[in-house]
Amino acid sequence: MKNSFKTLVTALCASAAIFASGCSNDKETWTVTCPWAPSGVAAVVSQKASTLSTKFSDKYILVSEAIKGDAATVNTWVLDKKAGDPNLVFVGEGLLSITSIIDPNKLKFSEKDFAYVENLYSSIFVLSAQSKLGIKTIKDLQNYVKTTSDTINVAVNGATSSEAFLAGALFTAMGAQGKLKLTPYTSAAEAAQAVARGETTFAVSHQSQILEASEQGTVDVIAAFDEKPIEHGPFAGVEGVGAYDYPYFRNRCLVMARAGTDGKTVEELKALYNKVLSDPEVSKWMQETMLIEVDPLTQQQVDEHVQNVKDIINKYKDVIL
């Protein structure tokens, strides 16, 4: 999957360059910065949106760039940009809800520094287990947690990541205190590989990252961190932990302009993203290939998402830290 992401990035970059070179000079070019892995989901989807921006707008051209660095990249972006600058950046709950609580000195910005444009996508994290455990459902997992005397070892992407807090919250709510171990890896893909190799008993990951191991039969995907079952793709029907009143949140990729940017411009950019995301071919590609959700959000929904994640972090941070 990682190599296919790189291939997609290369192809989409080339397409974006061709489209941009053929457009009239009166279009406004907006640079979209992804602060995460250049071959990751966000970077790939951003390139797709940029390539199609010329098709859906007579006014704007989106040009994607990926500068890995997370908080450091966004800090620099905020410091270098002012209201009205033709630049957008991705921000997620990892910075707005997690880092802001556990390591606030790391951030040189707050939500007030941004003008929300649109949610590029939502990713529903999944919990996978070594297939030899025979755990197929959430009820199976509940019974396992209740009866096992073994350490419950869960691979996660970093010690204080979204995945770490989701795993900590779920297993703590199930009563796994005293036997839960979260094993951090340097990327979400490595965490998924860890459970497939048998280094851990469970893993929390994006769906795309655990797909190959699931197809090979080394792991079972047993739960989705969402309210209801997954609706699309190879994991359709996997139960959501929210149906059992366990905590959850989706991973969001929020497109942001600099605070103070003209409201009409923000609305026009939002309309552009909505046109791209509502294209049937794009939505099918996102759901069936990238295994993510088309999930446009209002400002109120974004605020509710950020607060929900903060509530989970505050409740379970003593388990993680």
N, C-alpha and C positions, 0 to 999 in steps of 0.2 A: 504493500500500500504506500509506503514511504517513497519508493522509486516511482510509482505511478503518479504521486503528487508532484514530484519534481518534473516529470514529463509534461504534466498538465500545466504547471507554472511556465515552463519554457514555451510551450505552444501558445498559451494565452498571452504571454508577453509579446511574442512575435506578432500575433494578431492585433493586439492593442496598438503596436507601433505602426502597422500598416493602416489601420483605421485612422489614427491620429494624423498621419502624413497626408491623408487624402481629404482632410476636412478643411473647411474655410477658416481663415485666420480670425474671423470675428467671433468665434466661439471662445468661451472662457475655459481655461484649463484648470482643473482642481486636482491637486495631488492628494492621494489617500494613503496615509501611513499606517502600516500594520506593524505593531511593536513586538510581534511574536515570530515564531519559526517561519522563515521564508518559504519552506516547503509544506507548511501546515495548512489546516483546513481554512483558516481565515484568509491567508494569503491567496490561496487558490480561488476561493469564492470572490474575493476582491478583484482579482484579475478578470474573472468572468464578467463581473458587473462593469468594470472599466471598458472591456472590449465591446460590450453592448451599449455603452452610454451614448455612442454616436448614432446608434439606431433609434434610440428612444428620446433624444433631446436635440433640439436645434440650437440650444444655447450653451450647453455644458459638455465638456469632455473630462472624464475621470481618468486619471493616470495613477496606477498603483505602485507603491514601493513597500518593501518589507525591511525593517531595521530591527533585528532582534535585540531585545533589551528590556522589555516590559516597562517597569516603573521608570527606569533611567531614560528610555526613549520618550515616554510621555512627558516626563519632567522637562526634558530639553525642548520638546514640541511646544509646550505651554509657555516656556520662557521666551522662545524665539518668535512666537506668533502673536498677532494682535487681531482685534475684531475686524472682520472683513477680509482678512488674508485668504487667498484661495487654497486653503488647506483643510483637510479632514484627518481625523485620527480615530483609531479603534480603542475603546475602553470597555472593560468588562467588570463583573462583580469581584474578580480577584483583587483589583485595585480599589474600587469604590467601597466594597463591603468588608473585605478581609484585611488587606494591607492597612487600610485606614484605621482599623481597630488594633491589630497586633503589632504593627510597626509604622505608626503614623509619621515618624520622623523621616521615613524613606520617601514620602510623597511631598512634592513641592507644589501641589495643586489640590483643589477640592472640586466637588461637583459644580460649584458656582463658576468655575473657569471654562465651562463648556456650554454650548448650545446643542441640544440633542437634535439629531437629524432623523435617524431610523435605526432599527435593529436589523442588521444584515442577515442574521440567521440565529436560530437557537439550536443547541446541541443537547440531546438528552443523554446524560451519562448512564452507563450500565454497569451492573455488578456481575462479574463472572467468577466461576469456581472451577477448580480442577475436576474434570469429568469423573475421576475415580471416586469422588465423594458421593456421587449419586444424587446431588442436590439439583432439582429441576425447577422448583417453585419457591415462592416466598414462604409458604407454609413449611416446606422441607427445610428451609433455612432457619426458620424459627425453632423447629425441633432440633436441628443440629446445634444451634447456639445453646439451647437449653440442656442438651445431654452430653455434649463433648467435654472432655477434660483437656483436650489439646489446645495449644496456642492458636488463636485465630489470627493468622498472618495475612495482612491485606497489602498488596502493592499499590502505591499511589504516586502521583506525579508531584514530588516535592513534599516537604514536611508540613507546609502550611498552605497547600493548594486547595482549590475547590474540591478536588477528589478526596483529599485527606479529611476535610471537614464533613463531606457527605458520608464517607466510610465511618468516621468516628461517631457521627450522630446516629446513623442507622444501627450500628452494632451496640452502641451504648443504650439506645432506646429498646433494643431487644434483650438487654440484660447481660451483655458480654464483658462487663467490667471485671478487671482482674485477669482476663485471658486474651485481651485484644492487643495486637501488635500491628502498628502501621509502619510499613517499610517503604521509605521514600526512594524514588528513582529520579534520574535527571530529566526525564521526559515522560509524557503520558504513554507514548509508544513503547518505551522500555518497561514501564509498569505492566502493560498488557503482555509483553513478551515474557515477563517474569513468571506470571501464573502459568503460562503455556509451557514454560521450561520446568515447572514444578518447584521453583524457588520460593513461592508463596502459595497459600491455599486459595486466596481470592485476589481480585484486582478490580479497581474502578477505572474505567476508561471511556473514551468516545467509542461509539459503535464501530466506526471504520477501523479502529486500531485493534479490535479483538476479532474482527470478521474472519481473518484467515485461520486463526487458531480454532475458532468455532467450527469452521468448515472442515478442518482436519480432525475434529472430534476430541481434541485435547482439553477443551474447556466447555462448560455449559454457561450460557448467559441466562441468569435466573431472575434478574430484577432490573427495572428501569427507574431512574430517579425522576419520576414525574407523577402526576396525579392519576393518570389512567394508562392503560396498555399502549405500547408503541403501535402506531397505525400504519407505518410505511416500511418498506425494505425487508431484508431477510430476518429481522428480529420482530416483525409485526406479531402482536399478540403477547409479547413479554410483559408481565404485570408491572404496574407502577406501584412504588412503595407508598405513595400517597393514599391509595385505596385502603391501606392498613393503618392510616394515621401516623405514618413515620415521616420525618422531615425530608424535604427535597427542594431542589431548585434546578432550573435549567441553566446551562452555560450560554450567556448571551454575548453577542458581538455588536456593541453599540457604536454607531457612526456619529462622531461629534465634530462640530465646528467650534471655533473659538467664541467664547461668550461675547456678546455685543454685536455679532454678525447680524446684518439686516434680516429681519424676520421674513420678508418676502423671499429673499435668497434661500434661507433655510427651508422654507416651504417648497420652493421649486426643486431643491436638491432632494427633499423627501419624496416629492412626486416622481422624480427621476428614478430613485431607488425602488419605489413601489411599482413603477412600470416594468422595470427589469425583473423584479421578484415575482410579479404576477404573470409573466410570460410562461405559458404552459411547458415549453421545453426546458426553461430554467428551473421551474419548480420540480419537474420530474427528475432532472439531473441532480438537484440538491437532495431530494428525498431518496432516490434509488441508487445514486452513485456515491454521493458524499455522505449519505445517511444522516442528514440534518434536516431541520424543519424551517419552512418559510413561516415567519412568525412576526409580522409587523406589530409594533407596539406604540401606544400613545405615551405622552410624557407621564401621565398618571400611572400607567402600567409599569414604566421604567422605575418610577419612584417606589412603587409597591415591591418590585423585584429587589431593588437595592436594600430596602428595609427588611424584607423577609430574610435575605441572606445575612444581614447584620444580626438579626434576632437569633438565627441559628449559630452564628459565630460566637455571640456573647453567651449563649446557653452551653455550648460544648467546647469552648476554647480551653478549659482546664483539662479536658481529655486529650487534646492535641498537643498543647504546649508543654 
